Amino acid sequence: MYSVRPKLCNTAWDFFIKLLEEFIMKLEKLVGDRFKEKPADCVVDSHALMTRGGYMKYVASGIFSSYMPLKRITRKIEQIIREEMDAIDGQEVMFPVVMPASLWEESGRYTSIGKEMARFDDRSGSPLVLGMTHEEAAVHLVREYGQTYAKYPFMIYQIQTKFRDEARPRAGLIRVREFTMKDAYSFHTSQADLEEYYEKCHKAYENIYARAGVPEVISVKSDSGMMGGSVSHEFMLLTPIGEDSIAICNECNYRANMEAAENISDIARDAISEEIKKVHTPGFETIEDVCNFLGSDAKNSCKAVVYQRNSDDKYIVLFIRGDLEANETKLTNHLGFEIHPAVITEESGLHTGYIGPVNLDADCIVLYDKSLENRNNLCCGANEDEYHLTGLDMSRDVEGAEFFDFAKITEGGICPVCGKKAITVSRGIEVGNIFQLGTKYTKSMNMTYVDSEGKSEYPIMGCYGIGVGRLAAAICEEHHDDYGPIWPMSVAPWQVHLCAVRADDAEVKAFADKLYEELKNRGIEIIYDDRKVSAGVMFSDADLLGVPLRIIVSPRNMKQRVVEISSRDKSISKSVELDSVVSEIEALIKEMK
């Protein structure tokens, strides 16, 4: 009979699972296959290694089942998160996965959110939604509780399954549709109090990533998106396979998501403005072709980027410097509605490839990027097929134009903080986000409290999220080699992997069994491989499981009265006398934690 030493658990279910895990620590009983071949559909290393290693199984696009190793990893991540949230006075709650549509109608998001949210009716015809985030549920939970200022501030959080119908799930657990997430919601009576707590949560997030083995994670200024609010930060693990682009200043440490980074133009106005002229440009529709034909630089051109409003297909024409790209997030935030790239018809009055800001006669919303402000001697479309204008002066020829920041920041661009041309653009995986939501949800859902002077006020909210599965995948991306993951001790599925090479050897089997029991009785998390397989197969499986410490018991070692202890990251490799194995392992675990 195996010994059972259950650890502290959060729920009766966790306790039951831990009991089961104490009995299933031999690799031969571990459900899930491990294999050498890289799956054809895996485009990133974490997806390939976690599929090969028996961590998860594909169910549908963006939906996976988890085997025991991944479940152990994510539960450790969850425990780190719980401890850090509890340390800043968070109270764990649980919101429903399924919510009535009426709750989302209160906030206005039932109609404003698109196909990402799953909607359905129950058997009585009542509309329901699957939770993709829980701001509405959080307000609903505390709306009656928080009716007096004396109850504030407070923070509630949950670790819960969510569903978001992503248009393009990819990269295994990095972008999925069904996922486990920690989301927290704080409530305050003043902006100053929210800002103070926001900084506490920012620090707690830094602690979480450091404890999980990825202290390299950085925070960047971000766009609030569908969450709303005025201030938000994303926590990014910089990696070439990341989906997000991050603007970083190497001079002052400014960091922002490309969606939120301000683009600054410093091109000076020419001293003399040329006369505006119409030039025949037959067949030249792209800004590159036109500039080459005119012998000009794209920086000295004004191009049109055209979109349509989703609701009614009304045209939106954005004029921007020719060498820059439009930032659609900035554009939609400014407009306040969703857009899509335009399909330009003959009836629109727009001339594809020849659209310009002078004499534009079309039913459209016209916007101007700051890169054009006070510029002169530009080329642009003439709003006539096969013709462009030269000598465009924005101040002289486009009266009343207002300029806003709609452009993507570029490599080598000007830092919005220090003003130096020191911007670099890197890729990153978002592993968490925090928002200052303000009163967006409390006001729309009529949550109020009475202040010390008897006046009714709306509470101010903060929101703080971490995707658990995505963080596990990000850790794997940061810590792996060609053979498998290299899990940090704090989140590894087990602390020690015991390999009995030639378990058919009586002496090897007897010592390995005794060591297994002794380490287990010391509270050490151990996976034991005593299968009658070759050493190559045994070590290959051990690499895929990525356990930090490995103990090898073999006939050769038994003759020398030692065992081999090595670390998965290859920083440790030593022979240890049999009597010292347990104390050595305990010391190494303590050091690696």
Sequence and secondary structure as in RCSB ss.txt:
>XXXX:A:sequence
MYSVRPKLCNTAWDFFIKLLEEFIMKLEKLVGDRFKEKPADCVVDSHALMTRGGYMKYVASGIFSSYMPLKRITR
KIEQIIREEMDAIDGQEVMFPVVMPASLWEESGRYTSIGKEMARFDDRSGSPLVLGMTHEEAAVHLVREYGQTYA
KYPFMIYQIQTKFRDEARPRAGLIRVREFTMKDAYSFHTSQADLEEYYEKCHKAYENIYARAGVPEVISVKSDSG
MMGGSVSHEFMLLTPIGEDSIAICNECNYRANMEAAENISDIARDAISEEIKKVHTPGFETIEDVCNFLGSDAKN
SCKAVVYQRNSDDKYIVLFIRGDLEANETKLTNHLGFEIHPAVITEESGLHTGYIGPVNLDADCIVLYDKSLENR
NNLCCGANEDEYHLTGLDMSRDVEGAEFFDFAKITEGGICPVCGKKAITVSRGIEVGNIFQLGTKYTKSMNMTYV
DSEGKSEYPIMGCYGIGVGRLAAAICEEHHDDYGPIWPMSVAPWQVHLCAVRADDAEVKAFADKLYEELKNRGIE
IIYDDRKVSAGVMFSDADLLGVPLRIIVSPRNMKQRVVEISSRDKSISKSVELDSVVSEIEALIKEMK
>XXXX:A:secstr
         SSHHHHHHHHHHHH  BGGG  S   SS  TT  SHHHHHHHHTTSEEEEETTEEEE HHHHHHHH
HHHHHHHHHHHHTTEEE    SEEEHHHHHHHTHHHHS TTS EEE TT  EEEE S  HHHHHHHHTTTT BGG
G SEEEEEEEEEE   SS BTTTTB SEEEEEEEEEEESSHHHHHHHHHHHHHHHHHHHHHTT TT EEEE   G
GG  SEEEEEEEE TT SEEEEEETTT  EEETTT          SS    EEEE TT  SHHHHHHHHT  GGG
BEEEEEEEETTT  EEEEEEETT  B HHHHHHHHTS EEE    GGG   TT   STT  SSEEEEEEGGGTT 
 SEEEEEEETTEEEEEE HHHHSTT  EE  B   TT   TTT  S EEEEEEEEEEEEEEEETHHHHHTT  EE
 TTS EE  EEEEEEEEHHHHHHHHHHHSEETTEE   TTT S SEEEEETTTTSHHHHHHHHHHHHHHHHTT  
EEEE  SS HHHHHHHHHHHT SEEEEE HHHHHHTEEEEEETTSS EEEEEGGGHHHHHHHHHHHH 
